[in-house]
Amino acid sequence: MSNQLEYFSREQLYSFIVDLAKRWLAHDGLWFQAVEQAHGMEEAIKADIAAWRKFTVIEAQRIMDILKISPGQGIPALKKALMLRLYAFINKQEILDVDENTIIFRMNDCRVQSARKRKGLPDFPCKQVGLVEYEYFARTIDPRLKTCCIACPPDEHPSEFYCAWEFKLEE
């Protein structure tokens, strides 16, 4: 069987990547909801944290392989890697340079949170999961990177973003 992707145009390939990211997010949400229905929110968040603790490392390692990044390349490597996460293809995010050793990553529009907002629901309290997700992702890129949450639901946040994270290279 031939690889069907070789016949895709550049636009089709990009659309396919975006669609794959949406499928992944849909599965993630359905998995979470199934655990929540069976065991409650607290247990679902515990399971989600356990899954993210492993997935975020795998995602970082695979991105590093694609970009031919070895561990320990600091903020420049982290910036490149953040822009290739599955979320990057379906959420609006930005990276603000603070100085050569510090960046702020902001999730300006999150599909999960935006959908909840459209339905009149409160923000999903994802901070506990985010603390693990972003810390482990950054440490995989470079163990010297320290992660600090600026704001993430259930924290109050400005309308410009749902969550924001500071990454600092500590020697």
DSSP file (Angstrom, degrees, kcal/mol; ACC not computed):
  #  RESIDUE AA STRUCTURE BP1 BP2  ACC     N-H-->O    O-->H-N    N-H-->O    O-->H-N    TCO  KAPPA ALPHA  PHI   PSI    X-CA   Y-CA   Z-CA
    1    1 A M              0   0    0      0, 0.0     2,-0.1     0, 0.0     3,-0.0   0.000 360.0 360.0 360.0 131.9    0.0    0.0    0.0
    2    2 A S        -     0   0    0      1,-0.1     2,-0.7     2,-0.0     3,-0.0  -0.411 360.0 -97.0 -81.2 160.0    1.4    3.4   -0.9
    3    3 A N    >   -     0   0    0      1,-0.2     3,-1.3    -2,-0.1     4,-0.2  -0.685  28.7-156.4 -78.6 113.8    1.6    6.3    1.5
    4    4 A Q  G >  S+     0   0    0     -2,-0.7     3,-1.5     1,-0.3     4,-0.3   0.749  85.7  71.6 -64.4 -23.9   -1.5    8.4    0.7
    5    5 A L  G >  S+     0   0    0      1,-0.3     3,-1.6     2,-0.2    -1,-0.3   0.781  82.0  70.8 -65.3 -25.8    0.2   11.5    2.1
    6    6 A E  G <  S+     0   0    0     -3,-1.3    -1,-0.3     1,-0.3    -2,-0.2   0.706  97.6  51.7 -65.6 -16.7    2.6   11.7   -0.8
    7    7 A Y  G <  S+     0   0    0     -3,-1.5    -1,-0.3    -4,-0.2     2,-0.2   0.483  88.7 104.9 -96.0  -4.1   -0.4   12.8   -3.0
    8    8 A F    <   -     0   0    0     -3,-1.6     2,-0.1    -4,-0.3    -3,-0.0  -0.502  68.5-128.9 -78.1 143.5   -1.5   15.6   -0.7
    9    9 A S     >  -     0   0    0     -2,-0.2     4,-2.5     1,-0.1     5,-0.2  -0.343  34.7 -98.8 -76.0 171.1   -0.8   19.2   -1.5
   10   10 A R  H  > S+     0   0    0      1,-0.2     4,-2.3     2,-0.2     5,-0.2   0.905 126.9  49.7 -58.0 -42.6    0.8   21.4    1.1
   11   11 A E  H  > S+     0   0    0      1,-0.2     4,-2.6     2,-0.2    -1,-0.2   0.898 110.2  49.7 -65.3 -41.1   -2.6   22.8    2.1
   12   12 A Q  H  > S+     0   0    0      2,-0.2     4,-2.4     1,-0.2    -2,-0.2   0.900 109.8  51.5 -64.9 -40.0   -4.0   19.3    2.4
   13   13 A L  H  X S+     0   0    0     -4,-2.5     4,-2.3     2,-0.2    -2,-0.2   0.925 111.1  47.4 -62.2 -44.4   -1.1   18.2    4.6
   14   14 A Y  H  X S+     0   0    0     -4,-2.3     4,-2.4     2,-0.2    -2,-0.2   0.931 112.3  49.3 -63.2 -44.8   -1.6   21.2    6.9
   15   15 A S  H  X S+     0   0    0     -4,-2.6     4,-2.5     1,-0.2    -1,-0.2   0.885 110.5  51.8 -60.6 -38.2   -5.4   20.6    7.1
   16   16 A F  H  X S+     0   0    0     -4,-2.4     4,-2.6     2,-0.2    -1,-0.2   0.906 108.6  50.1 -65.6 -42.1   -4.6   16.9    7.9
   17   17 A I  H  X S+     0   0    0     -4,-2.3     4,-2.2     2,-0.2    -2,-0.2   0.930 111.9  47.9 -61.8 -45.6   -2.2   17.9   10.7
   18   18 A V  H  X S+     0   0    0     -4,-2.4     4,-2.2     1,-0.2    -2,-0.2   0.916 112.0  50.0 -61.3 -43.3   -4.9   20.2   12.2
   19   19 A D  H  X S+     0   0    0     -4,-2.5     4,-2.6     2,-0.2    -2,-0.2   0.897 108.5  52.2 -63.9 -40.5   -7.5   17.5   11.9
   20   20 A L  H  X S+     0   0    0     -4,-2.6     4,-2.6     1,-0.2    -1,-0.2   0.912 109.4  50.0 -60.9 -41.8   -5.2   15.0   13.6
   21   21 A A  H  X S+     0   0    0     -4,-2.2     4,-2.4     1,-0.2    -2,-0.2   0.900 110.8  49.4 -63.6 -40.1   -4.7   17.4   16.5
   22   22 A K  H  X S+     0   0    0     -4,-2.2     4,-2.5     2,-0.2    -2,-0.2   0.900 110.5  50.3 -65.3 -40.3   -8.5   17.9   16.8
   23   23 A R  H  X S+     0   0    0     -4,-2.6     4,-2.5     2,-0.2    -2,-0.2   0.924 110.4  50.1 -62.1 -44.1   -9.0   14.1   16.8
   24   24 A W  H  X S+     0   0    0     -4,-2.6     4,-2.6     1,-0.2    -2,-0.2   0.934 112.0  47.2 -59.2 -46.9   -6.4   13.8   19.5
   25   25 A L  H  X S+     0   0    0     -4,-2.4     4,-2.6     1,-0.2    -1,-0.2   0.888 110.4  52.5 -64.4 -39.2   -8.0   16.5   21.6
   26   26 A A  H  X S+     0   0    0     -4,-2.5     4,-2.6     2,-0.2    -1,-0.2   0.928 111.2  46.8 -61.8 -44.3  -11.5   14.9   21.1
   27   27 A H  H  X S+     0   0    0     -4,-2.5     4,-2.9     2,-0.2     5,-0.2   0.926 110.9  52.3 -62.6 -43.9  -10.2   11.5   22.3
   28   28 A D  H  X S+     0   0    0     -4,-2.6     4,-2.3     1,-0.2    -2,-0.2   0.922 112.5  45.5 -57.5 -45.6   -8.5   13.2   25.3
   29   29 A G  H  X S+     0   0    0     -4,-2.6     4,-2.6     2,-0.2    -1,-0.2   0.904 113.5  47.9 -66.4 -42.4  -11.7   14.9   26.2
   30   30 A L  H  X S+     0   0    0     -4,-2.6     4,-2.2     2,-0.2    -2,-0.2   0.895 111.6  51.0 -66.6 -39.0  -13.8   11.8   25.8
   31   31 A W  H  X S+     0   0    0     -4,-2.9     4,-2.1    -5,-0.2    -2,-0.2   0.943 111.8  47.6 -60.4 -47.7  -11.4    9.7   27.8
   32   32 A F  H  X S+     0   0    0     -4,-2.3     4,-2.9    -5,-0.2    -2,-0.2   0.931 111.4  50.0 -60.1 -46.9  -11.5   12.3   30.6
   33   33 A Q  H  X S+     0   0    0     -4,-2.6     4,-2.7     1,-0.2    -1,-0.2   0.867 108.5  53.0 -62.5 -36.4  -15.3   12.4   30.6
   34   34 A A  H  X S+     0   0    0     -4,-2.2     4,-1.8     2,-0.2    -1,-0.2   0.916 112.3  44.3 -65.3 -42.6  -15.5    8.6   30.8
   35   35 A V  H  X S+     0   0    0     -4,-2.1     4,-2.8     2,-0.2     5,-0.5   0.910 113.5  51.7 -67.0 -41.5  -13.2    8.5   33.8
   36   36 A E  H  X S+     0   0    0     -4,-2.9     4,-2.5     1,-0.2    -2,-0.2   0.918 110.6  47.8 -61.4 -43.9  -15.1   11.5   35.4
   37   37 A Q  H  < S+     0   0    0     -4,-2.7    -1,-0.2     1,-0.2    -2,-0.2   0.871 118.6  40.8 -65.4 -36.4  -18.5    9.7   34.9
   38   38 A A  H  < S+     0   0    0     -4,-1.8    -2,-0.2    -5,-0.2    -1,-0.2   0.839 136.9  10.0 -80.3 -33.3  -17.2    6.5   36.3
   39   39 A H  H  < S-     0   0    0     -4,-2.8     4,-0.4     1,-0.2    -3,-0.2   0.463 104.8-104.5-131.4  -4.3  -15.1    7.8   39.2
   40   40 A G     X  -     0   0    0     -4,-2.5     4,-2.0    -5,-0.5    -1,-0.2  -0.101  41.8 -70.4  95.4 163.8  -15.8   11.6   39.7
   41   41 A M  H  > S+     0   0    0      1,-0.2     4,-2.6     2,-0.2     5,-0.2   0.896 125.9  54.3 -61.1 -45.7  -13.9   14.7   38.9
   42   42 A E  H  > S+     0   0    0      1,-0.2     4,-2.0     2,-0.2    -1,-0.2   0.917 112.4  43.2 -59.9 -44.4  -11.1   14.3   41.5
   43   43 A E  H  > S+     0   0    0     -4,-0.4     4,-2.5     2,-0.2    -1,-0.2   0.864 111.7  54.8 -69.6 -35.1  -10.2   10.8   40.3
   44   44 A A  H  X S+     0   0    0     -4,-2.0     4,-2.5     2,-0.2    -2,-0.2   0.912 108.5  48.3 -64.3 -41.0  -10.4   11.9   36.6
   45   45 A I  H  X S+     0   0    0     -4,-2.6     4,-2.6     2,-0.2    -2,-0.2   0.906 110.3  51.8 -66.1 -40.5   -7.9   14.7   37.3
   46   46 A K  H  X S+     0   0    0     -4,-2.0     4,-2.1    -5,-0.2    -2,-0.2   0.926 112.6  45.4 -59.6 -44.5   -5.6   12.3   39.1
   47   47 A A  H  X S+     0   0    0     -4,-2.5     4,-2.3     2,-0.2    -2,-0.2   0.890 111.8  52.5 -66.1 -38.8   -5.7   10.0   36.1
   48   48 A D  H  X S+     0   0    0     -4,-2.5     4,-2.9     2,-0.2     5,-0.2   0.907 108.3  50.4 -63.8 -42.0   -5.2   12.9   33.7
   49   49 A I  H  X S+     0   0    0     -4,-2.6     4,-2.3     1,-0.2    -1,-0.2   0.922 110.3  50.2 -61.1 -44.1   -2.1   14.0   35.7
   50   50 A A  H  X S+     0   0    0     -4,-2.1     4,-0.8     1,-0.2    -2,-0.2   0.901 113.1  46.3 -62.0 -41.1   -0.7   10.5   35.5
   51   51 A A  H >X S+     0   0    0     -4,-2.3     4,-3.0     1,-0.2     3,-0.7   0.929 113.5  47.8 -67.4 -45.1   -1.3   10.3   31.8
   52   52 A W  H 3X S+     0   0    0     -4,-2.9     4,-2.2     1,-0.2     5,-0.4   0.837 100.6  66.1 -65.9 -32.7    0.2   13.8   31.1
   53   53 A R  H 3< S+     0   0    0     -4,-2.3     4,-0.3    -5,-0.2    -1,-0.2   0.853 116.4  28.6 -56.8 -33.5    3.2   13.0   33.2
   54   54 A K  H <X S+     0   0    0     -4,-0.8     4,-2.0    -3,-0.7     3,-0.3   0.864 119.4  53.0 -93.4 -43.8    4.1   10.4   30.6
   55   55 A F  H  X S+     0   0    0     -4,-3.0     4,-3.1     1,-0.2     5,-0.2   0.909 104.6  54.5 -62.7 -43.2    2.6   11.8   27.4
   56   56 A T  H  X S+     0   0    0     -4,-2.2     4,-2.2     1,-0.2    -1,-0.2   0.843 109.0  49.3 -62.7 -33.1    4.2   15.3   27.6
   57   57 A V  H  > S+     0   0    0     -5,-0.4     4,-2.7    -4,-0.3    -1,-0.2   0.917 112.1  48.0 -69.3 -43.8    7.7   13.7   27.9
   58   58 A I  H  X S+     0   0    0     -4,-2.0     4,-2.5     2,-0.2    -2,-0.2   0.926 112.2  49.7 -61.3 -44.8    6.9   11.5   24.8
   59   59 A E  H  X S+     0   0    0     -4,-3.1     4,-2.3     1,-0.2    -2,-0.2   0.930 112.3  47.4 -61.3 -45.7    5.6   14.5   22.9
   60   60 A A  H  X S+     0   0    0     -4,-2.2     4,-2.7    -5,-0.2    -2,-0.2   0.923 112.1  49.9 -61.6 -45.0    8.8   16.5   23.8
   61   61 A Q  H  X S+     0   0    0     -4,-2.7     4,-2.2     1,-0.2    -1,-0.2   0.900 111.4  48.2 -62.5 -41.1   11.1   13.7   22.8
   62   62 A R  H  X S+     0   0    0     -4,-2.5     4,-2.3     2,-0.2    -1,-0.2   0.894 112.1  48.7 -68.1 -39.3    9.4   13.2   19.5
   63   63 A I  H  X S+     0   0    0     -4,-2.3     4,-2.7    -5,-0.2    -2,-0.2   0.921 110.5  51.9 -64.1 -42.8    9.5   16.9   18.7
   64   64 A M  H  X>S+     0   0    0     -4,-2.7     5,-2.7     1,-0.2     4,-0.8   0.895 109.1  50.7 -60.7 -39.7   13.2   16.9   19.7
   65   65 A D  H  <5S+     0   0    0     -4,-2.2     3,-0.5     3,-0.2    -1,-0.2   0.930 111.3  47.6 -62.3 -45.7   13.8   14.0   17.3
   66   66 A I  H  <5S+     0   0    0     -4,-2.3    -2,-0.2     1,-0.2    -1,-0.2   0.914 119.2  39.2 -61.7 -43.5   12.0   15.8   14.4
   67   67 A L  H  <5S-     0   0    0     -4,-2.7    -1,-0.2    -5,-0.1    -2,-0.2   0.493 108.4-124.1 -86.0  -3.5   13.9   19.0   15.0
   68   68 A K  T  <5 +     0   0    0     -4,-0.8     2,-0.5    -3,-0.5    -3,-0.2   0.926  55.7 157.2  57.1  47.2   17.2   17.2   15.8
   69   69 A I      < -     0   0    0     -5,-2.7    -1,-0.2    -6,-0.1    -2,-0.1  -0.883  30.1-153.5-102.6 129.8   17.4   18.9   19.2
   70   70 A S    >   -     0   0    0     -2,-0.5     3,-0.5    -3,-0.1     7,-0.1  -0.727  36.1 -86.2 -96.6 155.2   19.5   17.3   21.9
   71   71 A P  T 3  S+     0   0    0      0, 0.0    71,-0.2     0, 0.0    70,-0.1  -0.220 107.4  42.3 -58.2 147.5   18.6   18.0   25.6
   72   72 A G  T 3   +     0   0    0     69,-2.0    70,-0.2    68,-0.1    69,-0.1   0.658  67.3 123.3  95.2  17.3   20.2   21.1   27.2
   73   73 A Q    <>  -     0   0    0     68,-0.7     4,-0.9    -3,-0.5    69,-0.1   0.241  57.7-151.4 -98.7  14.1   19.7   23.7   24.4
   74   74 A G  H  >  -     0   0    0      1,-0.2     4,-2.0     2,-0.2     3,-0.3  -0.041  50.2 -12.0  67.3-153.7   17.8   26.1   26.6
   75   75 A I  H  > S+     0   0    0     25,-0.3     4,-2.7     1,-0.2     5,-0.2   0.858 128.0  57.1 -59.8 -43.3   15.2   28.6   25.7
   76   76 A P  H  > S+     0   0    0      0, 0.0     4,-1.9     0, 0.0    -1,-0.2   0.913 110.3  45.6 -58.1 -40.5   15.6   28.6   21.9
   77   77 A A  H  X S+     0   0    0     -4,-0.9     4,-2.5    -3,-0.3    -2,-0.2   0.906 111.9  51.5 -67.4 -41.4   14.9   24.8   21.8
   78   78 A L  H  X S+     0   0    0     -4,-2.0     4,-2.9     1,-0.2     5,-0.2   0.923 107.9  52.3 -61.7 -44.0   11.9   25.2   24.1
   79   79 A K  H  X S+     0   0    0     -4,-2.7     4,-1.2     1,-0.2    -1,-0.2   0.921 111.8  45.8 -58.9 -45.0   10.4   27.9   21.9
   80   80 A K  H  < S+     0   0    0     -4,-1.9     4,-0.3    -5,-0.2     3,-0.2   0.923 114.4  48.3 -63.1 -43.8   10.8   25.7   18.8
   81   81 A A  H >< S+     0   0    0     -4,-2.5     3,-1.7     1,-0.2     4,-0.3   0.894 105.6  56.7 -66.9 -41.0    9.3   22.7   20.6
   82   82 A L  H >< S+     0   0    0     -4,-2.9     3,-1.0     1,-0.3    -1,-0.2   0.845 102.6  57.0 -58.7 -33.1    6.3   24.6   22.0
   83   83 A M  T 3< S+     0   0    0     -4,-1.2    -1,-0.3     1,-0.2    -2,-0.2   0.543 106.3  49.9 -78.8  -5.5    5.3   25.6   18.5
   84   84 A L  T <  S+     0   0    0     -3,-1.7    -1,-0.2    -4,-0.3    -2,-0.2   0.308  80.6 117.3-113.2   7.5    5.1   22.0   17.4
   85   85 A R  S X> S-     0   0    0     -3,-1.0     3,-0.9    -4,-0.3     4,-0.5  -0.359  80.7-110.5 -66.9 156.3    3.0   20.6   20.2
   86   86 A L  G >4 S+     0   0    0      1,-0.3     3,-1.3     2,-0.2     4,-0.4   0.885 119.2  58.8 -55.6 -39.2   -0.4   19.2   19.1
   87   87 A Y  G >> S+     0   0    0      1,-0.2     4,-2.4     2,-0.2     3,-1.7   0.838  91.7  69.5 -57.9 -33.5   -2.0   22.1   20.9
   88   88 A A  G <4 S+     0   0    0     -3,-0.9    -1,-0.2     1,-0.3     5,-0.2   0.743  96.1  53.2 -61.4 -23.3   -0.1   24.6   18.7
   89   89 A F  G << S+     0   0    0     -3,-1.3    -1,-0.3    -4,-0.5    -2,-0.2   0.604 121.7  26.9 -87.8 -11.8   -2.1   23.6   15.6
   90   90 A I  T <4 S+     0   0    0     -3,-1.7     2,-0.3    -4,-0.4    -2,-0.2   0.514 113.1  60.8-129.5  -9.9   -5.5   24.1   17.2
   91   91 A N  S  < S-     0   0    0     -4,-2.4     2,-0.6    -5,-0.1    19,-0.2  -0.814  78.6-117.6-115.3 159.0   -5.1   26.8   19.9
   92   92 A K  E     +A  109   0A   0     17,-1.9    17,-2.2    -2,-0.3    16,-1.4  -0.876  48.0 159.6 -96.3 121.2   -4.0   30.4   19.6
   93   93 A Q  E     -A  107   0A   0     -2,-0.6     2,-0.3    14,-0.2    14,-0.2  -0.908  20.9-163.5-138.1 163.2   -0.8   30.8   21.6
   94   94 A E  E     -A  106   0A   0     12,-2.3    12,-2.9    -2,-0.3     2,-0.5  -0.988  13.3-141.4-147.5 157.0    2.1   33.2   21.9
   95   95 A I  E     -A  105   0A   0     -2,-0.3     2,-0.5    10,-0.2    10,-0.2  -0.986  15.1-160.9-120.7 126.1    5.6   33.3   23.3
   96   96 A L  E     -A  104   0A   0      8,-3.2     8,-2.5    -2,-0.5     2,-0.5  -0.926  15.2-135.7-108.4 126.3    6.8   36.6   24.9
   97   97 A D  E     +A  103   0A   0     -2,-0.5     6,-0.2     6,-0.2     3,-0.1  -0.705  26.3 172.4 -81.1 122.4   10.6   37.0   25.3
   98   98 A V  E     -     0   0A   0      4,-2.2     2,-0.3    -2,-0.5     5,-0.2   0.866  68.6 -38.0 -91.9 -52.2   11.4   38.5   28.7
   99   99 A D  E >  S-A  102   0A   0      3,-1.7     3,-1.3     0, 0.0    -1,-0.5  -0.881  77.3 -72.9-156.5-173.4   15.2   38.1   28.4
  100  100 A E  T 3  S+     0   0    0      1,-0.3   -25,-0.3    -2,-0.3     3,-0.1   0.696 132.6  37.2 -67.0 -15.9   17.6   35.6   27.0
  101  101 A N  T 3  S+     0   0    0      1,-0.1    68,-3.1   -26,-0.1     2,-0.4   0.330 113.8  58.5-113.9   5.9   16.9   33.2   29.8
  102  102 A T  E <   +AB  99 168A   0     -3,-1.3    -4,-2.2    66,-0.2    -3,-1.7  -0.997  50.5 171.4-143.6 135.3   13.2   33.7   30.3
  103  103 A I  E     -AB  97 167A   0     64,-2.3    64,-2.7    -2,-0.4     2,-0.5  -0.945  22.7-140.5-132.6 159.5   10.0   33.4   28.2
  104  104 A I  E     -AB  96 166A   0     -8,-2.5    -8,-3.2    -2,-0.3     2,-0.5  -0.992  14.8-159.1-118.8 126.5    6.3   33.6   28.9
  105  105 A F  E     -AB  95 165A   0     60,-3.1    60,-2.8    -2,-0.5     2,-0.4  -0.910  11.5-169.6-105.2 126.9    4.1   31.2   27.1
  106  106 A R  E     -AB  94 164A   0    -12,-2.9   -12,-2.3    -2,-0.5     2,-1.0  -0.965  22.0-148.9-123.7 134.7    0.4   32.2   26.8
  107  107 A M  E     +AB  93 163A   0     56,-2.7    55,-3.2    -2,-0.4    56,-1.0  -0.846  22.6 177.1 -95.8  98.0   -2.6   30.2   25.7
  108  108 A N  E    S+     0   0A   0    -16,-1.4     2,-0.4    -2,-1.0   -15,-0.2   0.847  71.0  17.2 -76.8 -35.3   -4.7   33.0   24.3
  109  109 A D  E     -A   92   0A   0    -17,-2.2   -17,-1.9    -3,-0.1     2,-0.5  -0.956  69.7-169.7-140.2 121.1   -7.5   30.8   23.0
  110  110 A C     >  -     0   0    0     -2,-0.4     4,-3.3    -3,-0.2     5,-0.3  -0.938  20.0-143.6-112.3 126.1   -8.0   27.2   24.1
  111  111 A R  H  > S+     0   0    0     -2,-0.5     4,-2.1     1,-0.2     5,-0.2   0.889 101.8  49.5 -56.2 -41.5  -10.4   25.0   22.3
  112  112 A V  H  > S+     0   0    0      2,-0.2     4,-1.9     1,-0.2    -1,-0.2   0.958 116.1  40.3 -64.2 -50.8  -11.5   23.3   25.5
  113  113 A Q  H  > S+     0   0    0      1,-0.2     4,-2.5     2,-0.2    -2,-0.2   0.888 114.4  52.7 -68.4 -38.6  -12.0   26.5   27.5
  114  114 A S  H  X S+     0   0    0     -4,-3.3     4,-2.4     2,-0.2    -1,-0.2   0.896 108.6  50.7 -63.6 -39.5  -13.7   28.4   24.5
  115  115 A A  H  X S+     0   0    0     -4,-2.1     4,-1.5    -5,-0.3    -1,-0.2   0.909 111.1  48.5 -64.1 -41.5  -16.2   25.5   24.0
  116  116 A R  H  <>S+     0   0    0     -4,-1.9     5,-3.0     1,-0.2     4,-0.2   0.908 110.4  51.4 -64.4 -40.9  -17.0   25.6   27.7
  117  117 A K  H ><5S+     0   0    0     -4,-2.5     3,-1.5     1,-0.2    -2,-0.2   0.917 107.6  52.0 -62.1 -43.5  -17.5   29.4   27.6
  118  118 A R  H 3<5S+     0   0    0     -4,-2.4    -1,-0.2     1,-0.3    -2,-0.2   0.826 109.8  50.5 -61.6 -31.1  -19.8   29.1   24.6
  119  119 A K  T 3<5S-     0   0    0     -4,-1.5    -1,-0.3    -5,-0.2    -2,-0.2   0.412 119.0-111.8 -87.4   1.7  -21.9   26.6   26.6
  120  120 A G  T < 5S+     0   0    0     -3,-1.5    -3,-0.2     1,-0.3    -2,-0.1   0.701  72.4 138.5  76.6  18.7  -22.1   28.9   29.5
  121  121 A L      < -     0   0    0     -5,-3.0    -1,-0.3    -6,-0.2     3,-0.1  -0.622  57.0-105.5 -94.9 155.0  -19.9   26.6   31.7
  122  122 A P        -     0   0    0      0, 0.0    -1,-0.1     0, 0.0    -3,-0.1  -0.307  53.4 -75.4 -70.6 163.5  -17.1   27.8   34.0
  123  123 A D        -     0   0    0      1,-0.1   -10,-0.1    31,-0.1    -9,-0.0  -0.254  51.3-108.1 -54.8 143.7  -13.5   27.3   33.0
  124  124 A F        -     0   0    0     -3,-0.1     2,-1.9     1,-0.1    -1,-0.1  -0.638  31.2-121.3 -72.3 131.7  -12.2   23.8   33.3
  125  125 A P        +     0   0    0      0, 0.0     3,-0.3     0, 0.0     4,-0.2  -0.514  54.2 151.2 -78.9  81.8   -9.8   23.7   36.3
  126  126 A C     >  +     0   0    0     -2,-1.9     4,-3.0    27,-0.3     3,-0.2   0.380  34.5 102.4 -96.1   3.5   -6.8   22.5   34.4
  127  127 A K  H  > S+     0   0    0     26,-2.3     4,-2.7     1,-0.2     5,-0.2   0.902  79.1  53.3 -58.2 -45.6   -4.0   24.0   36.6
  128  128 A Q  H  > S+     0   0    0     -3,-0.3     4,-1.0     1,-0.2    -1,-0.2   0.905 115.3  41.6 -56.5 -42.2   -3.1   20.8   38.4
  129  129 A V  H  > S+     0   0    0     -4,-0.2     4,-3.0    -3,-0.2     3,-0.4   0.916 112.9  54.0 -70.9 -43.7   -2.7   19.0   35.1
  130  130 A G  H  X S+     0   0    0     -4,-3.0     4,-2.8     1,-0.2     5,-0.5   0.858 100.4  60.4 -60.2 -37.4   -0.9   22.0   33.5
  131  131 A L  H  X S+     0   0    0     -4,-2.7     4,-1.2    -5,-0.2    -1,-0.2   0.907 114.1  36.1 -58.0 -41.8    1.7   22.1   36.3
  132  132 A V  H  X S+     0   0    0     -4,-1.0     4,-2.6    -3,-0.4     5,-0.3   0.935 117.3  52.6 -74.4 -48.8    2.8   18.6   35.4
  133  133 A E  H  X S+     0   0    0     -4,-3.0     4,-1.9     1,-0.2    -2,-0.2   0.933 116.1  36.3 -55.3 -54.0    2.4   18.9   31.7
  134  134 A Y  H  X S+     0   0    0     -4,-2.8     4,-2.5     2,-0.2     5,-0.2   0.879 117.1  51.7 -73.4 -37.4    4.4   22.1   31.2
  135  135 A E  H  X S+     0   0    0     -4,-1.2     4,-2.6    -5,-0.5     5,-0.2   0.945 114.1  42.8 -63.7 -47.1    7.1   21.3   33.8
  136  136 A Y  H  X S+     0   0    0     -4,-2.6     4,-1.6     2,-0.2    -2,-0.2   0.872 113.9  51.8 -69.2 -36.3    7.8   17.8   32.4
  137  137 A F  H  X S+     0   0    0     -4,-1.9     4,-1.6    -5,-0.3    -2,-0.2   0.962 113.7  43.5 -61.8 -51.0    7.7   19.1   28.8
  138  138 A A  H  X S+     0   0    0     -4,-2.5     4,-2.7     1,-0.2     7,-0.3   0.914 112.3  51.9 -63.0 -44.4   10.2   21.9   29.6
  139  139 A R  H  < S+     0   0    0     -4,-2.6    -1,-0.2     1,-0.2    -2,-0.2   0.804 106.2  55.5 -64.9 -28.1   12.5   19.6   31.7
  140  140 A T  H  < S+     0   0    0     -4,-1.6    -1,-0.2    -5,-0.2    -2,-0.2   0.899 110.0  45.7 -68.8 -39.3   12.6   17.1   28.8
  141  141 A I  H  < S-     0   0    0     -4,-1.6   -69,-2.0     1,-0.3   -68,-0.7   0.935 141.7  -9.0 -66.5 -46.5   13.8   19.8   26.5
  142  142 A D    ><  -     0   0    0     -4,-2.7     3,-2.3   -71,-0.2    -1,-0.3  -0.861  58.5-146.7-156.2 116.1   16.4   21.1   29.1
  143  143 A P  T 3  S+     0   0    0      0, 0.0    -4,-0.1     0, 0.0    -3,-0.1   0.671  98.4  65.7 -59.9 -15.5   16.6   19.9   32.7
  144  144 A R  T 3  S+     0   0    0     -6,-0.1    26,-2.1    -5,-0.1     2,-0.3   0.583  78.0 106.0 -81.6  -9.3   17.7   23.4   33.7
  145  145 A L  E <   -C  169   0A   0     -3,-2.3     2,-0.4    -7,-0.3    24,-0.2  -0.556  55.9-158.6 -77.0 130.7   14.4   24.9   32.7
  146  146 A K  E     -C  168   0A   0     22,-2.9    22,-2.3    -2,-0.3     2,-0.4  -0.901   5.8-148.6-108.9 138.4   12.1   25.9   35.6
  147  147 A T  E     -C  167   0A   0     -2,-0.4     2,-0.4    20,-0.2    20,-0.2  -0.899  14.6-179.0-112.8 133.5    8.4   26.3   35.1
  148  148 A C  E     -C  166   0A   0     18,-2.5    18,-3.3    -2,-0.4     2,-0.5  -0.997  24.4-131.1-132.4 129.7    6.2   28.8   37.0
  149  149 A C  E     -C  165   0A   0     -2,-0.4    16,-0.2    16,-0.2     3,-0.1  -0.675  19.7-178.5 -79.7 124.5    2.4   29.1   36.5
  150  150 A I  E    S-     0   0A   0     14,-2.6     2,-0.3    -2,-0.5    15,-0.2   0.876  73.2 -23.5 -84.6 -46.6    1.4   32.8   36.1
  151  151 A A  E     +C  164   0A   0     13,-1.5    13,-2.6     4,-0.1    -1,-0.4  -0.917  65.3 159.8-164.7 141.4   -2.3   31.9   35.8
  152  152 A C    >   -     0   0    0     -2,-0.3     3,-2.6    11,-0.2    11,-0.2  -0.899  48.2 -54.5-162.5 134.7   -4.4   28.8   34.9
  153  153 A P  T 3  S+     0   0    0      0, 0.0   -26,-2.3     0, 0.0   -27,-0.3  -0.233 123.7  39.9 -52.6 134.5   -8.0   27.9   35.7
  154  154 A P  T 3  S+     0   0    0      0, 0.0     3,-0.1     0, 0.0   -31,-0.1  -0.963 108.4  86.6 -87.0   5.3   -9.3   27.8   38.3
  155  155 A D  S <  S-     0   0    0     -3,-2.6     2,-0.1     1,-0.1    -4,-0.1  -0.263  92.1-102.0 -58.3 150.7   -7.2   30.9   38.8
  156  156 A E        -     0   0    0     -3,-0.1    -4,-0.1    -4,-0.1    -1,-0.1  -0.495  48.2-177.5 -66.1 146.2   -8.6   34.2   37.6
  157  157 A H        -     0   0    0     -2,-0.1     5,-0.1    -6,-0.1     6,-0.0  -0.988  28.3-102.2-146.7 152.8   -7.1   35.3   34.3
  158  158 A P    >   -     0   0    0      0, 0.0     3,-1.2     0, 0.0    -7,-0.0  -0.274  38.3-107.9 -70.8 165.3   -7.4   38.3   32.0
  159  159 A S  T 3  S+     0   0    0      1,-0.2     3,-0.1     3,-0.0     0, 0.0   0.694 111.8  72.1 -67.7 -17.7   -9.5   38.0   28.9
  160  160 A E  T 3  S+     0   0    0      1,-0.1     2,-0.3     2,-0.1    -1,-0.2   0.748 110.3  11.4 -71.9 -22.8   -6.4   38.0   26.7
  161  161 A F    <   -     0   0    0     -3,-1.2   -53,-0.3     1,-0.1    -1,-0.1  -0.992  51.2-146.9-152.5 158.5   -5.4   34.5   27.8
  162  162 A Y  S    S+     0   0    0    -55,-3.2     2,-0.3     1,-0.4   -54,-0.1   0.827  89.1   4.2 -91.2 -41.1   -6.6   31.4   29.6
  163  163 A C  E     -B  107   0A   0    -56,-1.0   -56,-2.7   -11,-0.2    -1,-0.4  -0.984  60.7-166.7-143.4 156.5   -3.3   30.3   31.0
  164  164 A A  E     -BC 106 151A   0    -13,-2.6   -14,-2.6    -2,-0.3   -13,-1.5  -0.997   4.8-168.3-145.5 141.7    0.3   31.6   31.1
  165  165 A W  E     -BC 105 149A   0    -60,-2.8   -60,-3.1    -2,-0.3     2,-0.5  -0.985  12.6-144.6-133.9 137.6    3.5   30.0   32.0
  166  166 A E  E     -BC 104 148A   0    -18,-3.3   -18,-2.5    -2,-0.4     2,-0.5  -0.886  12.5-166.1-102.8 133.4    7.0   31.4   32.7
  167  167 A F  E     -BC 103 147A   0    -64,-2.7   -64,-2.3    -2,-0.5     2,-0.4  -0.982   9.2-178.0-118.5 126.3   10.0   29.3   31.7
  168  168 A K  E     -BC 102 146A   0    -22,-2.3   -22,-2.9    -2,-0.5     2,-0.7  -0.987  24.2-134.6-129.7 132.7   13.3   30.3   33.1
  169  169 A L  E     - C   0 145A   0    -68,-3.1     2,-0.6    -2,-0.4   -24,-0.2  -0.763  23.9-167.8 -84.8 118.6   16.7   28.8   32.4
  170  170 A E              0   0    0    -26,-2.1    -2,-0.0    -2,-0.7     0, 0.0  -0.941 360.0 360.0-112.2 122.3   18.6   28.4   35.6
  171  171 A E              0   0    0     -2,-0.6    -1,-0.1   -26,-0.0   -26,-0.1   0.453 360.0 360.0 -83.1 360.0   22.3   27.5   35.4
